[in-house]
């Protein structure tokens, strides 16, 4: 009995110790579990930090390349919309559109799919219907093209699309395309240029090429929020436009404004064509420059091309603007410039007389006036008369008063051989004789006195004459005014640049001498009653392949400044190789300039010159 009670008492005293052990074990287990959970959480945190901060790029082979989780999530939740961004328009100074983007269509045909109202349609019927709509091919021609790869028709206007769709024939596939369009065709092609018709839309000529950065609009990117729904067992995206309506019409409305005047450009081209056809000339050019700032409202070259169909031309020389790329000897149109050089150097005075013997011999070369067989020796004549008669001998005697090295230096100061910063591509600097050769040989200075033996572009000649008109500032020619919006506000402008080369008193004297050429001399064909015009004719022989001057190949020109009392425009017409006996600058080029000036007077409302009233004594 006593042992049983003692055992029971002993068992009751040991129970608390087991409980304590059990509690201790439970605590250890809980600590172990919590420790494991903490370690897992810490590991996950470290891993997330590594993925998001240290190395966010996903390296899993099935993941999008070089994208992190944030980018993947954004791509799933949003969608980017990039609407077509048109190329900026090109306009003239009066906002007439010269180049723009427009929608056109390409038509593809699939003869095997010609079906209408679940019934097959014969290819002959389809060809007949399309021929009536397109009006560019006969039914037979369209049938022959049905089996060929590529589009059946390109550059279809939007006006034909409803008519083709109204046929309701399967197998006619119209694909929308954007193309550059030049509404006035060849009217300003030598200035505007063109861009490729293929998908690259690469600019190839003119302002389209040089001003490409200004013509490319900023691309528009719109972002849409997106979610997904399960509809009929398929995952369908659902878009939420959000602010799309507010941003949709925030397009760039800037346009590239040029200095061209389309009305003057059209008139000058028509005048040039008329006189070129009359004399069956090889080519011609007309240029007009505003002498106040160097802007060019007219630049015409003939023959030219239609930039809408540039790929149809095989004569690639048509794409060249030869008024800025080709050199020629200016002939007598350079004589007023030489007079300005001599006056500025102080070797002559405006009222003195110069000996004109009609002919002379220089380094065994005989040089004559163009009218020497008829007029012979004139004797002493004024500088005005030298320009009126276009006397070669008189000009030689003037420039002989200047040392040949000084004369050469003065020609260099005109920038004849320097590159010209121009808006158009392809400008060619002029060419002078080597300085040592020019200084050593009397013949080189003698021929330069009447505008031969060196060469320049028509644009360079016009630039120098503009300096005579504006008081001696050599303005940099330009054809781009800047970027303008549809309200006429100018957002970007290229400031005019100039260099002083003559004194204004010198240029005024030369300008008045040139006025006598129009009033009394070889420029009478440009005279307009009531208006003061200064000018100078030029007829120069061209050099043939043997290096000799060809008496049957001439280049005729006439340069004018208008109006003399307050000069604004310098105009130059050049006609290359006119045919006929009486082909001179006075008969071929001067009438062209006259028609251009008449157009300027009519369009700008320039009043006739009126003598200022004399104040009573």
Secondary structure, DSSP 4 states (H G I P E B T S, - for coil): -HHHHHHHHHHHHHHHHHHHHHHHHHHHHHHHHHHHHHHHHHHHHHHHHIIIII--S---TTSPTT--HHHHHHHHHEEEE----PPPPEE-TT--EEEEEEEEEEEEE-GGG-EETTEE--HHHHHHHHHHHH-SS-HHHHHHHTTSSS-SEEEE-HHHHHHHHTT--BTEEEEEEEEEE-TTGGGGHHHH--B-SSTT--B-SHHHHHTHHHHSPPPP-EEEEEEEEEETTEEEEEEE-TTHHHHTT-----EEEES--HHHHHHHHHHHHHHHHHHT-SEEEEEEEETTT-B-SEEEEES---GGGGGG---GGGGS-HHHH--B--GGGGHHHHHHHHHHHTS--TT-EEEE-SEEEETTEEEE-TTHHHH---EEEEHHHHHHHT-HHHHHHHHTTS-HHHHHHHHHHTTTTS----SSS-----B---HHHHHH-HHHHHHHHTT-SSBB-HHHHHHHHHHHHHTSEEEPPB-EEEEE-TT--EEEE----EEE-S-HHHHHHHHHHHHHHHHHSTTGGG--TT--EEEEEEEEEEE-TTSSEEEEEEEEEEEEEE-GGG--EEEEEEEES--SSS--IIIIIHHHHHHHHHHHHHHHTPPPP-PPPPPP-
